[in-house]
Amino acid sequence: MTARSLRSGEDADEFDVEEALALVKEDNGAAHRAPVPPGRAPEPHAQHKATPWTEARATAARAARAVTRSARRAPVSVRLEDALGLTLAAPLDALTDLPSFNTSAMDGWAVAGPGPWAVRDEGVLAGHAEPAPLTDGEAARIATGARIPPDTTAVLRSEHGQTDEKGRLHATREVVHGQDIRPRGQECRSGDQLLPPGALVTPAVLGLAAAAGYDTLAAVPRPRVEVLVLGDELLTEGAPRDGLIRDALGPMLPPWLRALGAEVTAVRRLGDSAAALHKAITRSDADVIVTTGGTAAGPVDHVHPVLGRIGAELLVDGVKVRPGHPMLLARTKENQHLVGLPGNPLAAVSGLLTLAEPLLRTLAARPAPEPYTLPLRDEAHGHPYDTRLVPVVLRGDSAVPLHYNGPAMLRGIAAADALAVVPPGGARPGQEAELLDLPWASAGIGVCFT
């Protein structure tokens, strides 16, 4: 990437040109390091500041837990239609018995006493007031979900009864007392805890809450995320041309962040401008800011200098993982964090799963996924001393590493079910590897991107 000049006069009232040039000078100074000879990996001491991969994930989760203890993350009351994907902040206690009255489980006849039965002229439909009691030897047509008449012995299914020429009902099978009647309180009694705090609101939970009498739910609010896309070389439409490339992260990050439980409030394209980045960060009221690119030490990599200028606390400054080792996590305000993703697409995915996922999951009070492993079908090449994340597809009881897994490539991850966590030195065929599921691999697009 070549150096680009700052736009003269841009945001001068907020961040003057001299200050902007100071950032560039500071950034350039950081970039003047001895080059690594071609074909050689950096020596371990060159990565001494980088955080081990597992420790970086734990740090992100701890940072979020500190925020969740503040009033800013207080529970909110959310209408059922808006609660999908949130986490319950309070127990879901039944507000009524379920069912709240004795109901028919089938279409058929409510019968009293032994048969045959004389059938009433009036049937019993769902949603109507309680019908008159039955007397022995009497039956009434009844619909599924309708209230059971008092003194009913059982419900005879439509397919298990027939009437004779005199209109009397006969059972074609044995009638057992109480059959096909859902008694009041069969599922729960009023006040029973149906789900504990921390349960994820799924479509089934919405149905249960509605059945139990809820119009709103007490939920943990979604963390609000603002995405800042950096880079003068990015196009938003058309094919790459004239040294410019298409922005892959702008379209990819918002739905992925929503899949991780976030509310994406804005996606802003800033180019390579220290002034614009400074203004965007200091004015943001999001819970989490996600930046793309600019985390290394090149002449237009402004993230570190700007974070230094605003007094941000760097919690993770580089991670021992490939791709994506220049990622970072910073506390920019008391209740605000910034996740700096590398600009290469697969490296950015690595940053999402390393830092953004545990941060957002913890802010949203979602449970951590249960770790699991599968044997690798093929060899997975590793890095000499860093963890490596490799796209894989799941085939039966094994994981198959995919090609096209370079830092700038998305072809592999686009076909993947998960990422395999490959330890330093690589993994041989048959070796067990920890897997990180992709949000849509099992949940379905329509569910996970709410």
Stockholm file with secondary structure:
# STOCKHOLM 1.0

chainA/1-450         MTARSLRSGEDADEFDVEEALALVKEDNGAAHRAPVPPGRAPEPHAQHKATPWTEARATAARAARAVTRSARRAPVSVRLEDALGLTLAAPLDALTDLPSFNTSAMDGWAVAGPGPWAVRDEGVLAGHAEPAPLTDGEAARIATGARIPPDTTAVLRSEHGQTDEKGRLHATREVVHGQDIRPRGQECRSGDQLLPPGALVTPAVLGLAAAAGYDTLAAVPRPRVEVLVLGDELLTEGAPRDGLIRDALGPMLPPWLRALGAEVTAVRRLGDSAAALHKAITRSDADVIVTTGGTAAGPVDHVHPVLGRIGAELLVDGVKVRPGHPMLLARTKENQHLVGLPGNPLAAVSGLLTLAEPLLRTLAARPAPEPYTLPLRDEAHGHPYDTRLVPVVLRGDSAVPLHYNGPAMLRGIAAADALAVVPPGGARPGQEAELLDLPWASAGIGVCFT
#=GR chainA/1-450 SS CCCCCCCTTTTTTTSCHHHHHHHHHHHHHHHCCCCCCTTCCCCGGGGTTCEEHHHHHHHHHHHHHHHHTSGGGCCEEEEGGGCTTCEESSCEECSSCBSSSCEESSSEEEECSSSSEEECSSCBCTTSCCCCCCCTTEEEEECTTCBCCTTCCEEEEGGGEEECTTSEEEESSCCCTTTTEECTTSSBCTTCEEECTTCBCCHHHHHHHHHTTCSEEEEECCCEEEEEECCTTEESSSSCBTTBEECSHHHHHHHHHHHTTCEEEEEEECCSCHHHHHHHHHHCCCSEEEEESCCSSSTTCCHHHHHHHTTCEEEEECEEEESCTTCEEEEEETTEEEEEECSSHHHHHHHIIIIIHHHHHHHTTCCCCCCCEEEBSSCBCCCSSSEEEEEEEEETTEEEECSCCSTTCCHHHHTCSEEEEECTTCBCTTCEEEEEECTHHHHCHHHHTC
#=GC SS_cons         CCCCCCCTTTTTTTSCHHHHHHHHHHHHHHHCCCCCCTTCCCCGGGGTTCEEHHHHHHHHHHHHHHHHTSGGGCCEEEEGGGCTTCEESSCEECSSCBSSSCEESSSEEEECSSSSEEECSSCBCTTSCCCCCCCTTEEEEECTTCBCCTTCCEEEEGGGEEECTTSEEEESSCCCTTTTEECTTSSBCTTCEEECTTCBCCHHHHHHHHHTTCSEEEEECCCEEEEEECCTTEESSSSCBTTBEECSHHHHHHHHHHHTTCEEEEEEECCSCHHHHHHHHHHCCCSEEEEESCCSSSTTCCHHHHHHHTTCEEEEECEEEESCTTCEEEEEETTEEEEEECSSHHHHHHHIIIIIHHHHHHHTTCCCCCCCEEEBSSCBCCCSSSEEEEEEEEETTEEEECSCCSTTCCHHHHTCSEEEEECTTCBCTTCEEEEEECTHHHHCHHHHTC
//
